[in-house]
Amino acid sequence: MNVIKFIKIDENSRIPKYQQIVDSIIHNISIGNFEMDQKIPSINLFSEEFYLSRDTVEKAYNILKQRNIISAIKGKGFYITRTKLISKVNILFLVNKLSTYKMRMYNSFLNSLGPNSHTDLHIYHCDESLFLNLLNKYKSAYDYYIIMPHFKTEDLRHTSHTDAIVQAINKIPKDRLIIMDNLMLPDSKDITAVYQDFENDIYEALKKGIERIRQYKKIMLIYPEKSIYPYPKRILHGFRKFCVEFKLDFEILNEVYDDMILKKGDLFITIEEFDLVSLIKQLREDEFILGEDIGVISYNETPLKELLGITVISTDFKVMGETVSDMVINRKKEQIKVPFNFINRDSL
């Protein structure tokens, strides 16, 4: 079989033999030696030709099948199914939810990474079972696993991990794992990460705006206690710490209620987009002047908030994506906290 002559296995290499098979087949596809629908050796033939165990070859073929690089046709053998394998770096990107700011981070990551990679994006919707199924399905199939760990409990509250999640993540080799956004995992000191510090970030950001915030009589944080996509409670802790330190009157509300009692001198900090929209709508209906009668600060920057002149406190999602990309490209192993900013606009 002609393809055999292109396969290279180095007996002296410390790279596992199954990984050498995967790398060699991917390399030959990328340089055009193997073509779409071309047949490759059977597991038995491959193992005999290179004096490898059948289990070694089968493990390599299973990885290639998981990546949809080869396919098995019953009674006929294995065939190349993907010829656009342009990359030596294959990445699984697991995000807890789709949002404007997280897609900005993801697009920043892709743009910085360049063409020499292939990234598969999966959304697990803060669902533990879906997350575990994805990791199990794609175990050993990727060069990097980039994970944003935010999960919901049965009563729709936020958790950073469970025992099952920690066990699954620990099975990923440390040199292939990057944690994004939320570093609250046990024994995380050796994990590569680009993260937010939710408690101290909101505390420090609000401190930067203290002179304007002091002008208001009462601050309301709209923090959804239960949500399909829940938020870390560390946001609450940082907010309380700020208000207590500066002796500010505050209240924590679960949502922006219909016909909520609004008073001049109120300042609202919203987290969810729906609450921001509902609040501004009520302000307009009650003829309050945004930024004068009532102030608004929103959590997480988006282009629409910038366009509308909404003051925000936000991590820099563009920088987050670029930083993770740099870690992949240069194989860096470190932990970096992303800048968190107070951006003042007309709503404060």
Disulfide bonds with the S-S distance in Angstrom:
none
